[in-house]
Amino acid sequence: MSSKVTVGAAAVAEPVSEELIAFFADREGVVQVFDFDNDAVFDFNWRLYENCLQVNACFPPLACIPPLFISVWCCCMPLYLGGCARKNVRDGADAQHVCVTQDGIVYT
């Protein structure tokens, strides 16, 4: 199977991975499986995540307790951003799948 992406007036066929086809194998009436550009989704979501984090740094809930806020922000945030936060955003981008069935669109 392949998905078709329209660029201007031309349609470009892009192959869909076998894993993605196998993901929807249990669905009845699958017409076509589409693949997301996971790298572009990740880049967008990561920039959004970083920007939201910067806004929350200005008005954090722990700001009413400055010593606690400073210690948490300085010690834990670099570990969180460099470790599990980036992996969570990547997993969220990789977990998006879509296909067209006879009954409608399935987005998971």
Secondary structure by P-SEA (a helix, b strand, c coil): cbbbbbcccbbbbbbbcaaaaaaaccccccccccccaaaaaaaaaaaaaaaaaaaaaacccccccaaaaaaaaaccaaaaaacaaaaaaaaaaaabbbbbcccccccc
